């Protein structure tokens, strides 16, 4: 009888932990400067905030994860632990590839 209660309690605890892990546990995600500016502008438009600047930036591991406004509003970018982190695309790599392909094309034309 006692063993049955222990087994049921174990499975119930495991189910609660799995629900928390997959649906409620969150972590912070870094913001780019463009995202930060957009979110701050949206905050100003939606709340009618009269602040002219952001009071302070919230950082974690030298990455910007949010901001505090002069009006007292605080924003932190959070995502579920189970979600994949969003990678920002850097266009400088594409530019470098385009430049190297242009220079190789010029070399081929010069040889002809």
N, C-alpha and C positions, 0 to 999 in steps of 0.2 A: 504494500500500500504506500509506504513512504517512498520507495523507489519510483513508483509511478508518478507521485507528485514532483519528485526531483527531475524526472525525465520531461514531464510537461513544462515545468518551470524553465529548464534549460532551453527547450525548443522555443518557448515564448520569448525568452531573453534574446535568443539568436534572431528571431523574426523581428523584434523591435530594433535591434542593432542594425540589421540589414536595411530596414526601412529608413532609419536615420542616415545611414551611410549613403544610400543611393538617392535619397530625395531631400534631405535637409542639410547635410554637412557641406559647408561652403569654404572657399578659400579666396583670397584677393588675387586680382589679375592686374598686371601693369597697364597703364593708359599711355597712348601716344599723345603728343602735344595737340594734334588735330582733334582727337577725341575729347581731350580735356576742354579745349576751347568750345567745341560744339555742345558738350553737356552743360557748361557754365552758361552759355547763351540760352539754351533751352530752359535752364533754371530761372534765369532773369525774365524770360518771356512768360513762363507759366505762372510764376509767383508774383510778378510785378516788382521784383527786387530792384532797389535803387543803387546798389553798390557799384562802384566803378572799377573795382579790382577784387581779386581773390585774396582772402585774408592769409591763408597758408596752404601749402601743399602737403598732402599726407604721403609719406614715403615708406617703403619696406624694401630692404636689400638694394638700396640706391635706385629703385624704380618708383615712379610716381604711380600711386594706386588710388588717389582721390584728392579732394580739396575741401577746405572750409571757407565759406563765404563770410563777408562782414555782417550779414544779416543773421548769422547763426546756423545756416544750413550746412550740413556735412554730407558729402557724397563719397562712398567707397565702391569701387568696381569689384563685384563679387561674382563667382561662378561656382557651380556644384563641383565637388571633388571629382566626380565621375566624368565630367565633361573634359574634352581635350582642350588644351590651351590654344588660343588663337595666335597664330604667328603673323607678325606684320610683314608685309611685302616691301622690300627695299628696291626701288627702281634703279639704284646706282649700278647694280649687277647687270641689269639689262643694258644700260648705257655702255658699260665697259665691254660687253659682248658685242654690241653694235659697232663700237669704235674699232675693236680688233678685227671684226669681219670686214669693215670698210677699208682698213689699212691693208689687209691681206688681198682684197679685191684690187686695190691700187697697184700693189706689187705685181699681180698677175697681168694687169694691163700694161705696166711698164716693160715687162719681159716680152710682150708680144710686139 
